[in-house]
Amino acid sequence: MAEVMRVAVAQCQSLWIEGLEMDKTITEIRKHGERAFLALAAEHPLHSFVHQKLLADVLILPDQEHRSLLDCVMADYAAYASLCDVSCSNDHLLPNFTLIQRLLGSGANPNQVYKDRTPWTCVLQDACKISADESIELGRKTELLSFWADIVQEFINHNANPFENRNANNGNAIRAAFGSTMPDRSRQLELRLEKSKKKLSRLGQFFLGSHSFKSKVDTMPLFRLRQLQAAQMPGLSTAEHFRQKLDKKAKPTSENALKPFVH
């Protein structure tokens, strides 16, 4: 802690020499100094101290004003020791599981989009990277993936977007991450995700398919959606309605589309 304070003070002195504070109020100077100190503290394993500040909405991390704290943790944990799990070693850093649980438990949105990603896609991508890394010994890989499986389960329990699981080369990110090393756990997670998908559907929430890891939630109740579809195409079920729309997109929509192109 003393070393962190020493570096923070040195940075503040450097800013003073550059004349940055001349254009700021005393309050802003103090605020800048506090954030510089806390950002440096976050780079050290001062978990309790930093977590307390973050959970109190104190600004510490880059762009924290514009994104969720859950995104900060899942996207930037490797850069900040205080965001890493206390059990991880230097060879493979892991996000702090306790902090993730607290954030999700307090209502953090796992599907909030920031720069074409969500915290949930960060989880799936990092788990897949571990699985695909052939340099990791099997026993160590199993330990790492077991940790990531717990995080995946936590996200599923808090309504992670089921459709994001399709963003993998095999069309199933969970299976790509855990299928070869932990097949039983992989099947368990896939079943949980499917149950979560059905639960969200019953609650009147369903996720639109995503592209480039973008997530959107349509919260229109299903009964209202069916009413609108019935008015547009009476006598058709929801599935038949969507098939009709897909068929229309696939077929030419005008007589000109059927004519050969003539120069």
C-alpha positions in Angstrom: 0.0 0.0 0.0 2.8 2.4 0.8 4.4 1.8 -2.6 1.0 2.5 -4.3 0.7 5.8 -2.4 4.3 6.8 -3.3 3.6 6.2 -7.0 0.3 8.0 -6.9 1.8 11.0 -5.3 4.6 11.1 -7.9 2.0 11.0 -10.7 0.0 13.9 -9.1 3.3 15.9 -8.8 4.0 15.2 -12.5 0.6 16.5 -13.4 1.2 19.6 -11.3 4.5 20.3 -13.1 2.7 19.9 -16.4 0.3 22.6 -15.4 -2.8 20.4 -15.8 -4.2 21.6 -12.4 -4.1 25.2 -13.4 -7.3 24.7 -15.5 -9.1 22.7 -12.8 -10.7 23.5 -9.5 -9.2 22.3 -6.2 -12.1 19.7 -6.0 -11.3 18.3 -9.4 -7.6 18.1 -8.5 -8.4 16.1 -5.4 -10.8 13.9 -7.4 -8.1 13.2 -10.1 -5.5 12.4 -7.4 -7.9 10.0 -5.7 -8.7 8.2 -9.0 -5.0 8.0 -9.9 -4.3 6.4 -6.5 -7.2 3.9 -6.7 -6.3 2.9 -10.3 -2.8 2.1 -9.0 -4.3 0.3 -6.0 -6.4 -1.8 -8.4 -3.2 -3.0 -10.1 -2.2 -4.7 -6.8 -3.9 -7.5 -5.0 -5.8 -5.2 -2.6 -9.1 -7.1 -3.2 -11.1 -6.0 -0.2 -10.1 -2.3 -0.4 -10.7 -2.0 -4.2 -13.9 -4.1 -4.3 -15.4 -1.9 -1.5 -14.7 1.2 -3.6 -16.1 -0.3 -6.8 -19.3 -1.6 -5.2 -19.8 2.0 -3.8 -19.7 3.3 -7.4 -16.3 5.0 -7.0 -14.8 5.6 -10.4 -11.5 3.8 -10.7 -11.2 1.9 -14.1 -11.0 3.3 -17.6 -14.3 4.3 -19.1 -16.1 3.1 -16.0 -18.5 6.1 -16.4 -19.7 4.6 -19.8 -20.0 0.9 -19.1 -21.1 -1.5 -16.5 -18.8 -2.6 -13.7 -19.5 -6.2 -14.7 -18.0 -5.4 -18.2 -15.0 -3.8 -16.5 -14.4 -7.0 -14.6 -14.9 -9.4 -17.4 -13.0 -7.4 -20.0 -10.1 -6.0 -18.0 -9.4 -8.4 -15.1 -6.1 -9.5 -16.6 -4.8 -5.9 -16.3 -5.8 -5.4 -12.6 -4.6 -7.8 -9.9 -7.5 -6.8 -7.6 -10.0 -8.0 -10.2 -8.4 -11.4 -10.5 -9.4 -14.3 -8.3 -7.3 -14.8 -5.2 -6.8 -18.5 -6.1 -5.3 -17.9 -9.6 -1.6 -18.1 -10.4 0.4 -15.9 -12.7 0.4 -18.5 -15.6 -3.3 -18.1 -16.2 -5.2 -15.2 -14.7 -8.9 -15.7 -13.7 -11.6 -13.1 -12.9 -12.6 -12.7 -9.3 -15.5 -15.1 -8.8 -16.8 -13.5 -5.6 -17.0 -10.1 -7.2 -18.8 -11.5 -10.2 -21.4 -13.2 -7.9 -21.9 -10.0 -6.0 -22.4 -8.0 -9.1 -24.8 -10.4 -10.7 -26.6 -10.9 -7.4 -27.2 -7.1 -7.1 -28.8 -6.9 -10.6 -25.9 -6.4 -13.0 -27.0 -7.1 -16.6 -24.9 -9.9 -18.2 -26.2 -8.9 -21.6 -25.4 -5.1 -21.6 -23.6 -4.2 -24.8 -20.5 -2.1 -24.8 -18.3 -1.8 -27.9 -20.0 -4.8 -29.7 -19.5 -7.1 -26.7 -21.3 -8.1 -23.5 -19.9 -9.5 -20.2 -21.5 -12.8 -21.2 -19.6 -13.0 -24.5 -16.4 -12.2 -22.7 -17.0 -15.2 -20.5 -17.7 -17.6 -23.4 -14.7 -16.3 -25.5 -12.2 -16.6 -22.6 -13.4 -20.1 -21.8 -13.1 -21.2 -25.4 -9.5 -19.7 -25.5 -8.5 -21.9 -22.6 -10.0 -25.0 -24.2 -8.3 -24.3 -27.5 -4.8 -23.6 -26.0 -2.9 -26.8 -26.6 0.1 -25.6 -24.6 -1.9 -26.1 -21.3 -1.4 -29.5 -19.6 -4.6 -31.5 -19.4 -4.8 -31.5 -15.6 -4.2 -27.7 -15.4 -6.7 -27.1 -18.3 -9.4 -29.1 -16.4 -8.8 -26.9 -13.3 -9.1 -23.7 -15.3 -12.2 -24.9 -17.2 -13.9 -26.0 -14.0 -13.5 -22.4 -12.8 -14.9 -21.0 -16.0 -17.8 -23.5 -15.9 -18.8 -22.1 -12.5 -18.8 -18.6 -14.0 -20.8 -19.8 -17.0 -23.3 -21.4 -14.6 -23.6 -18.1 -12.6 -24.3 -16.1 -15.7 -26.9 -18.6 -16.9 -28.6 -18.4 -13.5 -28.9 -14.6 -14.1 -30.5 -14.7 -17.5 -27.5 -14.6 -19.8 -28.6 -14.5 -23.5 -29.1 -18.1 -24.7 -28.4 -17.0 -28.3 -24.9 -15.9 -27.6 -24.0 -19.5 -27.1 -24.2 -19.9 -30.9 -21.2 -17.7 -31.5 -18.6 -20.4 -31.9 -17.1 -22.3 -34.9 -19.2 -25.3 -34.0 -22.3 -23.3 -33.3 -22.2 -24.0 -29.6 -19.7 -22.0 -27.4 -20.4 -24.0 -24.3 -19.7 -27.3 -26.1 -16.6 -25.8 -27.7 -15.2 -24.7 -24.3 -16.1 -27.8 -22.2 -17.2 -30.6 -24.4 -13.9 -32.4 -25.0 -12.4 -31.9 -21.5 -15.6 -31.9 -19.3 -18.4 -33.6 -21.4 -20.7 -34.2 -18.4 -20.4 -30.6 -17.2 -20.9 -29.3 -20.7 -24.2 -31.2 -21.1 -25.3 -29.9 -17.7 -24.6 -26.3 -18.7 -26.3 -26.7 -22.0 -29.4 -28.1 -20.3 -29.4 -25.2 -17.8 -29.2 -22.7 -20.7 -32.1 -24.4 -22.5 -34.2 -24.3 -19.3 -33.3 -20.6 -18.9 -34.4 -19.9 -22.5 -37.8 -21.5 -21.9 -38.2 -19.7 -18.6 -37.5 -16.3 -20.3 -39.9 -17.2 -23.0 -42.6 -17.9 -20.4 -41.9 -14.6 -18.8 -42.5 -12.8 -22.1 -38.9 -12.0 -22.8 -37.0 -13.5 -25.7 -33.6 -12.7 -27.2 -33.1 -11.8 -30.8 -30.3 -13.6 -32.6 -27.0 -11.7 -32.3 -24.3 -10.8 -34.8 -20.8 -9.7 -33.9 -21.6 -10.4 -30.3 -24.4 -7.8 -30.1 -27.3 -8.6 -27.7 -30.7 -7.2 -27.8 -33.7 -8.1 -25.7 -37.3 -7.7 -26.9 -39.5 -7.4 -23.8 -42.8 -7.4 -25.7 -45.1 -10.0 -24.0 -45.6 -13.1 -26.2 -49.4 -12.8 -26.1 -49.1 -9.3 -27.6 -46.7 -10.5 -30.3 -49.1 -13.3 -31.2 -52.0 -10.7 -31.4 -50.0 -8.6 -33.9 -49.1 -11.7 -35.9 -52.7 -12.9 -36.0 -53.8 -9.5 -37.3 -51.2 -9.6 -40.1 -51.7 -13.3 -41.0 -54.8 -14.7 -39.4 -54.9 -18.5 -38.8 -51.1 -18.9 -38.6 -49.1 -20.0 -35.5 -46.1 -18.1 -34.4 -43.7 -20.6 -36.0 -45.7 -20.5 -39.3 -45.7 -16.7 -39.2 -41.9 -16.6 -39.1 -41.6 -19.3 -41.8 -43.9 -17.2 -44.0 -41.6 -14.1 -43.5 -38.5 -16.1 -44.3 -40.1 -17.5 -47.5 -41.1 -14.0 -48.6 -37.5 -12.8 -48.1 -36.2 -15.7 -50.1 -38.6 -15.3 -53.1 -38.6 -12.4 -55.7 -41.1 -9.7 -54.6 -41.9 -8.2 -58.0 -42.4 -9.1 -61.6 -39.2 -7.3 -62.5 -37.2 -9.6 -60.3 -38.3 -12.5 -62.4 -37.2 -10.9 -65.7 -33.7 -11.5 -66.9 -31.4 -8.5 -66.8 -31.0 -6.9 -70.2 -28.3 -4.4 -71.0 
